[in-house]
Amino acid sequence: EMCIRDRIRRISSYKPQIRLIPEVKRLCQALAELINFGDEISEGNIDRFIQELNDRNLTAYLSAITRMTLSPNNIHGGVKTNIVPDSCEADIDIRVLPGQGKDYILGELRQIIGSAEMEIAKYSMPTMSTADSEFYQLIGDSLQEFVGDDLILPSICAGGTDSRLLREAGIPSYGISMVTLNLDPALRRSVHGKDEKIDIESLRLKTEFLATLARRYLA
């Protein structure tokens, strides 16, 4: 029988199965061509490709959207300092890809930590809207007016958004990452902080894009 320390250690060293959904593969393949990676992106070489990128934020993002991630962020047990605890609990933040549901999560956890008691306290089914749609194409065509010949690539969000509620109602939903190229790095670091903010130029740019998108859609 594994102790809690061994289970936490196994969670920390867990090597998840890599999975490339079509939109993520398109994104990585385009980036690979930009750095002359040389090979077609696959599950077998995605980590080697990621290691060749120089942007730490980009490498962390690509790692997060190509596999399930586990992070044991809250561990508690015992009642007094001078008493050995008879039990311990760990809360684990788990991010899964579209197509990986509760059964997949519990199956992976059982392989990692064995017969420990497990409970999914909060669960949101991962969702996405395909890039192979007229809506995505409309967004891309509108965005192209602002970026000229620059590449427009599909991606997925590594966190949670309210888009899942729209998709559950049958409404395709897309997010746009659109800021000025000279954005102050300090503003990026303010995300989810006490003083989260965006610059006026990015606000103006996004507003003009949304107006353009609306005119194209209504036409």
N, C-alpha and C positions, 0 to 999 in steps of 0.2 A: 504494500500500500504506500503510495507516494505521500509525502508530507506537503504542506502548503508551499514551502520554500521550493521544493522540486517542481511543483506544478507551475509556479510563477516563473521559474527559470525556463521551463519548457515552453511556456507561452511566449516569453521574450525571445527565444531562439527559434520560434516557429517559422518554417519556410513554406509559405502558401503557394498553391498552384497558380501559375501565371495564366492569365486569360486575356486575349486581345479581342475586344469587340470591334466590329468593322470601323466605327468612327475613330476609335483610338488607334487602330492600325493605320488608318489614313493619315492621322496626325503625325504619328511617329515616322512613317515612311517619308512624308514630306520633309520633316526635320532631318532625317538621315541623309536625304539627298542634298540638303543644304550644307552639311558638313562632310560630304563625300564619304559616307560610311562604307559604301561598297557592296553591301549585301541587302537582300530583301528582308525587311523586319519580320521576325517570327517569335513565337514563344521561346524558342531556344536561344536567340541572341539578343533579346530585348534588354537584358541587364548589361550586357557588354556595350550595347549602344548607349544606354543611359550613362554608363561610366565615362564615356568619351565626351559628354557634354560638360561645359564649363560653368553653367549657371546652376547654383545650388538650389534655388527655388524651383527651377524647371525639373531638375533631377528628382527632387522630393515629390513634386506633383505627378510626374510620369510613373514613379514607383507606386504611388497611391492609387492610380486609376488602372493599373494592370494586374491587381491582385487584391484579395481580401486582406485587411490589416487588423491587427489586434493590439490594443494598448491597455495594460492593467494599470489604471490611473488612481485607484482608490482601494487600499487594503486596510482592514481593521479586524481586531480580535482581542480577546482578553478583557479582564475587568480590573486587575491591579498589577502593579509593577512586580510584586514579589510572588505572583502566582502564575505558573505556566498555563497558558490558555488551552482549553480543551477543543476549541474550534476557531476558525478564522474565515473571513469572507473577503472576496476580491470583486470589485466592480470593473468590468472590462469594456472599453469602448471598441466596438467592432464596426468597421465600414466594409460593406459588401458591394459587389458589382451587380448590375442588372442580370437577372437570371439566377442569382444565388439567394435562395430563400431560407426560411427557418430550418428546414430539414438539413440543408447544406451546412449551416452554421453549427447546429448541434452535432452533426456527424463529424465535422472537423474538430470540434472541442473534445468529443469523446476520444478521438485518436490522440489528442495532446495530453489531456488530464485524467483520462480513465473514468472511474466510477464516481467521481465527485458529484455532489448534488448541484444541478444547474437550473437556472431560471432566467428566461428572457424577460427582463423588467420593462423594457420599452423597445418597440420595433416599428420601423417604417419600411415598407417594401421598397427596394430600389427601383426607380423608374427612369425612363429616358424617352425622348422623341427622336425618331430616326432622322438622319441627315439626308436620306433619299426621299425627299418630299417636296412638294411645290412650295410649302411654307419656308423650309430651309433655303430653297433656291431664291425665293423672294427676298429673304433677309440678306443673303449673300449678294444679290444683284444691287440692293440698296446700299449695302456697306461698301461695295466696290467703288461707288461714286466718291467716297471719302478717302479711300486708301490707294486709288489709282491701280497700278499693276501689282501691288503687294499681294502676297498670298492670303487667302481667307481659309482657315482650317477648322474642321469640327473638333469639338472636345467635350468632355463631360465634367461635371462638378464633383470634387472629392468630398464635399460636405452635403448638407441638406438645404433645400430651398422649398418655398411654397409651391413650386411648379408641380410637385407630386400631387397636390390636391386638385389641380386643374386636370392633370392626366387621369386621375381616378374618375373624373367626371367626363372623360372622353375628349378632352380638349388638348390638342398638341401644344406643347409649351417649350419655348427656347429662351435662353439667356444670352446676353451679348456682353463680352468683355471689351470695353471701348473707352480708352483714356488717351490723353495726349502723350506723344512720345517723350516730351521733356518733363513728365510728371516728377515732382519732388519725391525721392525715395522715402522720405519721412511720412508722406501721406499714405503710401502703401503699408507702412508698418503700423498705421493707426487703425487698420481694419479690426473690428470687434473690440477696439480699445475705448477708453473713457472719452476720448476726444476725436472720434472717427470723423473724417472729413474728406472731401474731394475738392480739387481746384476748380475755379470758375470756368476756365477754358474747357476742361473736360465736361463739365455740366452743359456748357453751350454746345459742344460737339455732339454729345449724346442726344440733346434735345432736337438739334437739326436732323440727326439721323432718324429719330422716331417720326418726325414730321414727314421726312422723305419716304419712310416705310409706309406710313399711313396713306400717303397720296398714291403710291404704287399699288397698294392693296385695294384701295377704293376704285382705282382705274381698271 
